[in-house]
Amino acid sequence: SMSFPGLTDEAAKIRIPLICIEKSFVATHDTWDDVTRVLAWSLGLLATGTYPAARDDGSPWKSSDKKRYKADNVARDDFKAILLEFRGDWAMFKQVFRFPQHNEVLGCCTRCTVKPREIRNVGLDVPWRQQRLTFRGLVSRMREQGVTISPLLNSPGMSIETFKLDWLHVVDQGIALDTLGNLFHFLVHARKFPGGNEVIRCKALFQKLVAYYAAHPDMESVSRLNVLKVSMFKRKAGKAPRLSARAAETRCLIPFAVQLVQEYMDDDIEFERALIQI
């Protein structure tokens, strides 16, 4: 879908669908290359302010293209556009653009040379901080590794900064669910709420949430969590606790989590003091 950066109020919510396709019909990179090739063609015309002289693959217009070829190769000075941002998560960037994924030994980042074995080294003087990748450097590295370059990367004005991590996927459906799941699990199992078992303590936690919603009437129109059960954040075999909730529900729980930490964590206990700081 397409949106327009810079708009405010209701206009900022505009989303124009560009393509919708079932995953079962997607032939991995081939499908996305076909899609992005059309987008890149369209973006080139928008940047130059001209109508196309032929179809996106260079073939002549068809009879069904009547409205399109009427403006055959006509320049227009009243309207130009350029792609400013492409928002997605790590998995999407890998699937659509073949960008490196988290475990690629030759380099797992689009912006620097860090490798998976180095990602826990986050000091201020680590080498990867001084080894930043330019957009040209990223594309060159992909070519050297035999990676086919997505057609969209040839669009006008493309740069590293064009690609933004999408907040909804990365936070609301990602790390926020991990954080909330771990927090709720700790509060219930550390007996921060009254009750003889985890089910009763979870109910007490939910009542705390209900009271929080009531104290914030501005949340009346947003998505609320209508139930909270232990099973929604229970630790599974080999996995850390993760809350089961929708993105809009998660977003509204973040300030609630801050309140919980401030109210129930003991600053005299090192582990809980660390939670406060996080």
C-alpha positions in Angstrom: 0.0 0.0 0.0 1.1 3.6 -0.6 0.9 6.5 1.8 2.1 10.1 1.6 4.7 11.3 4.1 4.3 14.9 5.3 0.5 14.9 5.4 -1.2 15.6 8.8 -4.5 14.9 10.5 -6.9 12.6 8.7 -4.9 12.8 5.5 -2.0 11.1 7.2 -4.1 7.9 7.5 -4.5 7.5 3.7 -3.4 4.1 2.4 -3.8 3.3 -1.3 -3.6 -0.5 -2.0 -1.1 -1.3 -4.8 -1.1 -5.1 -4.8 -2.7 -7.9 -2.8 -1.7 -11.5 -3.4 -2.1 -14.7 -1.4 1.2 -16.1 -0.2 0.5 -19.5 -1.7 0.6 -17.8 -5.2 4.0 -16.1 -4.6 6.9 -17.7 -6.4 9.3 -16.1 -3.9 11.7 -13.7 -5.6 10.3 -14.1 -9.1 6.9 -12.8 -8.2 8.3 -9.8 -6.3 10.7 -9.0 -9.1 7.8 -8.8 -11.5 5.9 -6.6 -9.0 8.8 -4.3 -8.3 9.7 -4.0 -12.0 6.3 -2.5 -12.7 6.7 -0.2 -9.6 10.2 0.9 -10.7 8.9 1.6 -14.3 6.1 3.7 -12.8 8.4 5.6 -10.4 10.8 6.4 -13.3 7.9 8.1 -15.2 6.7 9.9 -12.0 10.2 11.3 -11.4 10.5 12.6 -15.0 6.9 13.8 -15.2 6.1 12.0 -18.4 3.4 9.6 -19.6 4.6 6.2 -20.9 5.1 5.6 -24.6 4.6 1.8 -24.2 3.6 -0.8 -21.7 5.9 -1.5 -18.7 7.7 -4.4 -20.6 8.3 -2.2 -23.7 5.6 -3.9 -25.7 3.0 -1.8 -27.8 -0.2 -0.7 -26.2 -3.1 -3.1 -26.3 -6.7 -2.2 -27.2 -7.5 -2.3 -23.5 -5.0 0.5 -22.9 -6.9 3.1 -24.7 -7.0 5.6 -21.9 -3.3 5.2 -21.3 -1.9 5.6 -24.8 -4.0 8.8 -25.4 -1.2 10.6 -23.4 1.5 8.8 -25.3 4.9 10.1 -24.1 3.5 13.5 -23.2 5.5 15.5 -20.6 3.7 17.1 -17.7 5.2 19.7 -15.5 2.3 19.9 -13.0 3.0 16.6 -11.3 6.1 14.7 -10.3 6.8 12.2 -7.5 9.6 10.1 -6.0 9.7 7.2 -3.6 10.8 8.6 -0.2 10.4 5.6 2.1 9.8 1.9 1.8 8.7 0.5 5.2 8.9 -3.2 6.1 10.4 -5.6 8.6 13.6 -7.7 8.3 11.8 -10.7 6.8 10.1 -8.6 4.1 13.3 -6.9 3.1 14.9 -10.4 2.6 11.9 -11.8 0.7 11.3 -8.8 -1.6 14.8 -7.3 -2.1 17.1 -10.2 -1.1 18.7 -8.0 1.6 20.8 -10.1 4.1 19.0 -11.9 6.8 20.1 -12.3 10.5 22.2 -15.4 10.1 24.2 -14.7 6.9 27.8 -15.3 7.7 29.2 -12.9 5.1 27.2 -10.0 6.6 23.8 -9.7 8.2 23.2 -5.9 8.0 22.3 -3.5 5.2 24.1 -0.6 6.8 27.4 -2.0 8.0 29.8 -5.0 7.7 28.8 -6.7 11.0 28.5 -10.5 10.9 26.3 -12.7 13.1 29.2 -13.7 15.3 29.8 -10.0 16.1 26.3 -8.8 16.8 26.7 -9.0 20.6 29.8 -6.8 20.5 28.2 -3.4 20.9 31.0 -1.3 22.3 31.7 2.2 21.1 34.9 1.3 19.5 33.9 -2.0 17.7 35.1 -2.1 14.0 31.6 -2.3 12.4 30.8 1.1 13.7 33.5 2.5 11.4 32.6 0.2 8.5 29.4 1.7 7.3 27.9 0.6 4.0 26.7 3.1 1.4 23.8 2.1 -0.9 26.3 1.5 -3.7 28.4 -0.6 -1.3 25.4 -2.7 -0.3 24.4 -3.4 -3.9 28.1 -4.1 -4.9 28.3 -6.6 -2.0 25.1 -8.3 -3.1 26.4 -8.6 -6.7 29.7 -10.1 -5.5 27.7 -12.7 -3.6 25.8 -13.6 -6.8 22.5 -12.0 -5.6 20.1 -10.8 -8.2 19.3 -7.2 -7.7 15.6 -6.2 -7.3 14.4 -3.9 -10.1 13.1 -1.4 -7.5 16.7 -0.7 -6.4 17.2 1.0 -9.7 14.5 3.6 -9.1 15.4 7.3 -9.0 16.7 8.6 -5.7 17.1 5.3 -4.0 19.4 5.2 -1.0 20.0 3.3 2.3 17.8 5.8 4.0 14.9 4.9 1.7 14.4 1.7 3.7 12.7 2.2 7.0 11.9 -0.4 9.6 8.1 -0.5 9.9 7.0 0.3 13.5 3.9 -1.9 13.4 5.7 -5.1 12.4 9.0 -4.5 14.3 7.5 -3.1 17.6 3.7 -3.6 17.8 3.9 -7.2 16.4 7.5 -7.8 17.5 9.6 -6.7 20.4 6.7 -5.1 22.3 5.0 -8.5 22.5 8.2 -10.1 23.8 8.7 -7.4 26.4 5.1 -7.5 27.6 5.0 -11.3 27.7 8.2 -11.4 29.8 7.0 -8.6 32.1 3.5 -10.2 32.7 5.1 -13.6 33.3 7.6 -12.1 35.8 4.9 -10.2 37.7 2.6 -13.2 38.0 5.3 -15.8 38.9 7.2 -13.4 41.2 4.0 -13.0 43.2 3.8 -9.3 42.7 0.0 -9.6 42.8 -2.0 -11.4 45.5 -3.4 -14.9 45.0 -2.5 -18.5 45.8 -1.9 -19.5 42.2 -0.9 -18.0 38.8 -4.5 -17.9 37.5 -5.7 -15.8 40.4 -2.7 -13.5 40.2 -3.3 -13.1 36.5 -6.8 -12.0 37.2 -5.5 -9.4 39.6 -3.2 -8.2 36.9 -6.1 -7.9 34.5 -8.1 -5.9 37.0 -5.1 -3.5 37.2 -5.4 -3.2 33.4 -9.1 -2.5 33.6 -8.5 0.2 36.1 -5.8 1.7 33.8 -8.2 1.8 30.9 -10.8 3.5 33.1 -8.3 6.2 34.2 -7.6 7.0 30.5 -10.9 7.8 28.8 -8.9 8.9 25.8 -8.4 5.2 25.0 -12.1 4.7 24.6 -11.8 4.6 20.8 -8.7 2.4 20.6 -8.4 -1.4 20.7 -8.4 -2.7 24.2 -7.4 -6.1 25.6 -10.7 -7.5 26.7 -9.3 -10.6 28.5 -5.9 -11.6 29.9 -5.2 -15.3 30.6 -2.0 -17.0 31.7 -2.0 -19.0 28.4 -1.6 -15.6 26.6 1.9 -15.2 27.9 2.8 -18.6 29.2 6.4 -19.8 28.6 6.5 -22.5 26.0 9.2 -25.2 25.6 12.4 -23.6 24.5 10.9 -20.2 24.1 10.7 -17.0 26.2 7.2 -15.7 27.2 5.5 -13.7 24.4 2.1 -12.0 24.7 -0.6 -12.9 22.3 -2.3 -9.7 21.3 -3.1 -7.6 18.2 -0.9 -4.7 17.2 -3.4 -2.0 18.2 -3.9 -3.7 21.6 -0.1 -4.0 22.1 0.5 -0.3 21.3 -1.8 0.8 24.1 -0.3 -1.6 26.6 3.2 0.0 26.4 2.5 2.9 28.8 0.7 0.5 31.0 3.8 -1.6 31.2 5.8 1.5 32.2 3.3 2.1 35.0 3.6 -1.5 36.2 7.4 -1.4 36.3 7.4 1.9 38.2 4.9 0.6 40.8 6.0 -3.0 41.4 9.7 -3.3 40.8 12.0 -3.0 43.8 15.0 -0.7 43.2 16.9 -2.5 46.0 16.9 -5.8 44.0 19.5 -5.7 41.2 17.4 -7.7 38.6 14.3 -5.5 39.2 16.4 -2.3 39.1 17.6 -3.4 35.7 14.0 -3.8 34.6 13.3 -0.3 35.7 16.2 1.0 33.7 15.1 -0.9 30.6 
